[in-house]
């Protein structure tokens, strides 16, 4: 290879590097890089999570599917999850002992459980994104303080945030408490924004969680945003009437196996963090290859 080609390739590499965006500062990511065909909850989760737990001893209705869900422009890896089982949910626990969560956790107190460390520290903002689809039955994904959103003393007084998706693409954003009975008390009011339009297939959900001092946390939804674009205006927002706090993310996929799918769960500090484009190295290799081909053809002509 002569000096002319070497210099040209170096120039192409430099150009590719200069076009590369800053790598996303992900707080936590689960791309379901688990063994395909295994039950969800029987694999070791990334260190920022405590792992998946499914009702009824890791019900086989929730399992790891081969391959990722696809959304235009979004970086994906690993596999995905498929699920469904009547009145059964699967929860991904937040590992609050992991230092990644330190800026976002605080002590929350209620009349039943005393003070507990949860995500929701005042004057912080978190972004969460995930891919989800629904078939035949409505799928739901929610942040809360209980693996299975049952009646639980830890839930009393705290709000949960989540979305629901119908098979036809109908979306609802809500803040609520999934508890009932003895412990369903606290200074909060359920709120929702209904009638939002998504896709009948895979949807990209981005939740922006703004935690304030006192009452008035803000939950904003960006439904099927353009990957690589600026944050823009949210599809819907709710200003809460109580404290939003969580240590778990629950998924209900439907009443039979295979009815719902979930993938690419990301927590980050910015919108760009949780909507990453493919790694710059892909584009760098394309540029280098194209540069080499052009120079080779020019050399043949000369």
matplotlib code that plots the C-alpha trace (Angstrom):
import matplotlib.pyplot as plt

x = [0.0, 1.6, 1.6, -1.2, -3.6, -2.3, -2.9, -6.4, -7.4, -6.1, -8.1, -11.2, -10.7, -10.3, -13.4, -15.4, -14.2, -15.1, -18.7, -19.0, -21.4, -20.5, -21.3, -24.5, -24.1, -26.4, -27.2, -28.6, -29.4, -31.1, -31.0, -32.0, -28.6, -29.8, -30.1, -32.9, -35.7, -35.1, -37.6, -37.4, -35.9, -33.6, -30.6, -28.2, -29.2, -26.8, -25.3, -27.6, -30.6, -31.4, -32.9, -36.3, -38.9, -42.1, -45.1, -45.8, -42.1, -40.9, -44.0, -43.0, -45.3, -42.5, -39.4, -36.4, -37.0, -34.3, -33.3, -34.0, -37.1, -36.5, -37.2, -35.9, -32.5, -32.3, -29.2, -30.1, -28.3, -28.9, -32.4, -35.8, -38.6, -42.0, -44.7, -48.2, -50.0, -53.3, -53.1, -49.3, -46.6, -42.8, -40.8, -37.2, -35.8, -33.5, -30.2, -30.1, -26.7, -25.1, -23.4, -25.0, -28.2, -26.7, -27.6, -31.3, -32.1, -33.4, -35.2, -39.0, -41.3, -44.8, -47.0, -46.4, -42.9, -40.9, -38.1, -37.0, -34.5, -36.2, -35.5, -37.0, -34.5, -35.7, -34.2, -33.1, -34.3, -34.3, -35.1, -36.4, -36.9, -38.1, -39.6, -43.0, -45.6, -49.0, -51.1, -54.7, -54.5, -53.3, -49.7, -48.5, -45.2, -44.9, -42.4, -43.4, -42.4, -43.5, -42.5, -46.0, -48.0, -49.9, -51.3, -48.0, -47.2, -44.2, -46.6, -48.7, -48.5, -46.4, -47.3, -46.3, -45.8, -46.5, -48.0, -50.4, -50.6, -53.5, -53.0, -54.4, -51.8, -53.9, -51.7, -52.4, -50.0, -50.8, -49.7, -51.4, -50.9, -51.6, -52.2, -55.6, -57.3, -55.6, -52.6, -54.3, -54.0, -51.9, -51.9, -52.2, -54.8, -54.6, -54.2, -54.1, -53.9, -55.8, -56.4, -52.8, -52.0, -49.1, -48.4, -50.1, -46.6, -43.4, -43.5, -40.7, -41.6, -39.5, -40.5, -38.9, -39.2, -38.6, -38.5, -39.1, -39.0, -42.4, -45.5, -45.5, -43.2, -43.6, -43.9, -43.6, -44.1, -42.4, -44.2, -42.3, -39.8, -37.3, -34.0, -31.1, -33.3, -33.4, -35.8, -38.6, -42.1, -43.6, -46.6, -48.2, -47.3, -48.7, -47.9, -48.4, -50.4, -48.0, -44.5, -43.4, -40.9, -39.9, -37.5, -38.9, -40.2, -43.2, -44.4, -47.7, -47.7, -51.2, -53.2, -51.4, -47.8, -46.4, -49.0, -46.6, -42.9, -40.4, -36.9, -34.1, -34.7, -32.5, -32.2, -30.2, -29.7, -30.7, -33.1, -30.1, -28.8, -31.9, -32.3, -28.9, -28.0, -25.7, -22.1, -19.9, -17.5, -20.0, -20.0, -16.2, -15.7, -18.1, -16.2, -12.9, -14.1, -15.6, -12.4, -10.2, -12.4, -12.5, -8.7, -8.2, -10.4, -8.6, -5.3, -6.4, -7.6, -4.4]
y = [0.0, 3.3, 6.5, 8.1, 5.2, 5.2, 8.9, 8.7, 5.8, 7.7, 10.7, 8.6, 7.2, 10.6, 11.8, 8.9, 9.5, 13.2, 12.3, 9.9, 11.1, 10.9, 7.5, 7.3, 7.5, 4.6, 4.1, 0.6, -1.5, -4.9, -6.1, -9.6, -11.1, -14.4, -17.9, -18.2, -20.5, -20.1, -18.9, -15.2, -15.0, -18.0, -16.0, -13.5, -9.9, -7.0, -5.7, -2.6, -4.9, -7.6, -9.8, -10.8, -12.4, -13.8, -14.8, -18.5, -19.5, -17.9, -18.9, -20.5, -18.1, -15.5, -16.5, -15.3, -15.2, -15.4, -12.1, -8.4, -6.4, -3.8, -0.1, 2.2, 3.6, 2.2, 0.3, -3.2, -6.2, -9.6, -11.2, -10.2, -11.4, -12.8, -13.5, -13.8, -15.7, -14.9, -12.5, -12.9, -10.3, -10.4, -7.7, -6.5, -5.3, -2.3, -3.0, 0.0, -1.1, -0.5, 2.9, 3.7, 4.6, 6.6, 10.1, 9.0, 7.2, 8.7, 7.7, 7.6, 7.1, 5.8, 4.8, 1.1, 0.4, 3.3, 4.7, 2.8, 3.6, 4.1, 5.8, 9.3, 11.7, 15.3, 17.6, 14.7, 13.5, 10.0, 8.7, 5.2, 3.7, 0.3, -1.5, -3.2, -4.9, -6.4, -9.1, -10.1, -8.6, -5.3, -5.2, -3.0, -1.7, 0.2, 1.4, 0.7, -0.5, -4.2, -7.0, -7.9, -4.7, -6.5, -5.1, -4.4, -2.0, -0.6, 0.7, 2.8, 6.5, 6.2, 6.6, 4.4, 5.5, 3.3, 2.8, 0.3, -0.8, -2.4, -4.8, -2.0, 0.5, 2.4, 3.8, 5.2, 7.0, 6.7, 7.3, 5.1, 2.7, -0.9, -1.8, -2.6, -3.3, -2.6, -0.7, 1.3, 4.6, 7.7, 11.3, 10.5, 10.5, 8.2, 10.2, 9.1, 10.4, 8.1, 8.0, 8.1, 6.5, 4.1, 1.2, -2.1, -3.7, -2.7, 0.7, 2.7, 4.3, 6.9, 8.1, 11.2, 11.3, 14.6, 14.3, 17.6, 18.5, 17.8, 17.0, 17.6, 15.1, 15.1, 12.1, 12.7, 10.2, 10.4, 7.8, 6.4, 9.3, 9.6, 8.0, 10.4, 13.5, 16.1, 15.5, 17.7, 18.0, 15.0, 13.2, 13.5, 14.5, 14.2, 16.3, 14.0, 14.6, 12.6, 11.1, 9.1, 6.4, 2.9, 0.1, -2.2, -2.3, -4.7, -6.1, -7.7, -9.3, -10.7, -13.7, -16.4, -17.0, -15.1, -12.3, -9.5, -8.8, -6.6, -5.5, -2.8, -1.5, 1.5, 4.0, 7.2, 10.8, 12.3, 11.6, 10.7, 8.2, 6.0, 6.4, 5.4, 5.0, 2.1, 2.3, 4.7, 1.9, 0.6, 3.8, 4.1, 0.7, 1.6, 4.8, 3.1, 0.4, 3.0, 5.1, 2.1, 1.0, 4.4, 4.8, 1.3, 2.1, 5.4, 3.7, 1.1, 3.9, 5.8]
z = [0.0, -1.1, 1.0, -0.9, 0.0, 3.6, 4.0, 2.5, 4.8, 7.8, 6.7, 6.4, 9.9, 11.4, 9.6, 11.0, 14.5, 14.3, 13.3, 16.3, 19.1, 22.7, 24.1, 26.1, 29.9, 30.8, 34.4, 33.9, 30.9, 30.4, 26.8, 27.8, 27.1, 28.6, 27.2, 24.7, 25.8, 29.5, 32.0, 32.8, 36.3, 36.1, 34.7, 36.3, 35.6, 35.1, 38.4, 38.6, 39.0, 41.5, 38.8, 37.4, 39.7, 38.3, 40.3, 41.0, 41.2, 37.9, 35.9, 32.6, 30.8, 30.9, 29.0, 27.0, 23.2, 20.6, 19.0, 19.8, 19.1, 16.3, 16.2, 13.5, 14.4, 17.9, 19.1, 20.3, 21.6, 23.2, 23.1, 24.2, 26.6, 25.8, 28.2, 29.4, 32.2, 33.7, 36.7, 36.7, 36.4, 36.3, 38.1, 37.6, 40.9, 41.3, 43.1, 45.4, 46.8, 43.4, 43.2, 39.9, 41.8, 44.6, 43.3, 42.8, 46.1, 49.3, 52.5, 52.2, 55.2, 55.5, 58.4, 57.9, 56.9, 58.5, 56.4, 53.3, 50.6, 47.2, 43.9, 43.9, 45.5, 45.2, 42.5, 40.3, 36.8, 35.4, 31.9, 31.3, 27.8, 26.7, 23.7, 24.2, 22.0, 22.8, 21.1, 22.1, 25.6, 27.1, 28.2, 31.1, 32.4, 35.6, 38.2, 41.7, 45.2, 45.0, 42.8, 42.0, 42.8, 45.5, 48.8, 50.6, 53.5, 51.6, 48.9, 51.2, 50.4, 47.3, 43.6, 40.8, 37.2, 34.1, 30.7, 29.2, 25.6, 23.8, 20.8, 18.4, 19.7, 22.2, 25.0, 28.5, 30.8, 34.4, 38.0, 40.5, 43.4, 42.6, 46.2, 47.6, 50.9, 54.2, 52.9, 50.1, 51.9, 51.4, 50.2, 46.5, 43.6, 40.6, 37.4, 33.7, 30.2, 27.8, 24.1, 23.0, 19.7, 19.3, 16.9, 16.6, 16.7, 18.6, 20.4, 21.9, 25.3, 26.9, 30.4, 31.9, 35.7, 37.4, 41.2, 43.1, 46.8, 48.2, 46.1, 42.4, 40.7, 36.9, 34.7, 30.9, 28.1, 24.7, 22.5, 19.5, 19.2, 16.4, 17.6, 17.3, 17.4, 20.2, 23.2, 21.9, 23.4, 25.3, 24.0, 27.5, 31.0, 34.5, 37.6, 40.6, 43.7, 45.9, 46.1, 43.2, 44.4, 43.2, 43.6, 41.0, 37.4, 36.7, 33.4, 32.7, 29.2, 28.9, 30.0, 27.9, 27.0, 24.0, 24.1, 25.0, 24.3, 26.0, 25.3, 25.6, 29.1, 29.7, 32.6, 31.9, 32.8, 29.4, 26.6, 24.3, 26.9, 26.5, 22.8, 21.5, 17.8, 16.7, 17.8, 15.7, 14.9, 12.4, 10.4, 10.7, 9.1, 6.3, 5.6, 5.6, 3.3, 0.9, 0.9, 0.2, -2.7, -4.3, -4.1, -5.5, -8.5, -9.1, -9.0, -11.5, -13.9, -13.6]

ax = plt.figure().add_subplot(projection="3d")
ax.plot(x, y, z, "-o")
ax.set_aspect("equal")
plt.show()
